[in-house]
């Protein structure tokens, strides 16, 4: 596996130091920069082009909620993982709607964090276990009527793929479930994002949960 370059954006120096030490024990991980606020994080991301950004929410100058859309605006394929103490369902939902690749609480163990980074780089969505039910509950709402037409534009196989995305399944898992090649799944995901006017598979998963496709 090629090296994964990581940018840390968190205003707590001691936490960043511990995080850097942990990540650099992993052979494939390189911590290429650190920022103490969202604005500096955006500037560093533009300069360094990381593969992954670990982003705190509550910081001075510019918080993570404000920085997230700007990070993804300039680098749409960037894997941004929220790493926070906030268990607020509204924070979770907002970040996932914008396009964060994951939402992790700072109380997770080290192995879960390392595994989550690998999964995020592969395009999967990752959540701390206790946040999954909060996301689903928050998204159980009446279906926006303007989305019905978008949903109807999907083929049956694309809808099946979307249901698996809502469950957080990887392309490999989806390919096995649908008995198709992994490259075919990638094409389905690309078509889903284009037709639903979304930018990431995480946003597609949120869309699917909003429309209860994960329950079909």
HELIX and SHEET records of a PDB file:
HELIX    1   1 UNK A   13  UNK A   23  1                                  11    
HELIX    2   2 UNK A   38  UNK A   48  1                                  11    
HELIX    3   3 UNK A   64  UNK A   74  1                                  11    
HELIX    4   4 UNK A   89  UNK A   98  1                                  10    
HELIX    5   5 UNK A  110  UNK A  121  1                                  12    
HELIX    6   6 UNK A  129  UNK A  139  1                                  11    
HELIX    7   7 UNK A  145  UNK A  152  1                                   8    
HELIX    8   8 UNK A  156  UNK A  166  1                                  11    
HELIX    9   9 UNK A  171  UNK A  178  1                                   8    
HELIX   10  10 UNK A  182  UNK A  196  1                                  15    
HELIX   11  11 UNK A  201  UNK A  210  1                                  10    
HELIX   12  12 UNK A  213  UNK A  215  5                                   3    
SHEET    1   A 6 UNK A  29  UNK A  35  0                                        
SHEET    2   A 6 UNK A   4  UNK A   9  1                                        
SHEET    3   A 6 UNK A  52  UNK A  55  1                                        
SHEET    4   A 6 UNK A  79  UNK A  84  1                                        
SHEET    5   A 6 UNK A 102  UNK A 105  1                                        
SHEET    6   A 6 UNK A 126  UNK A 127  1                                        
END                                                                             
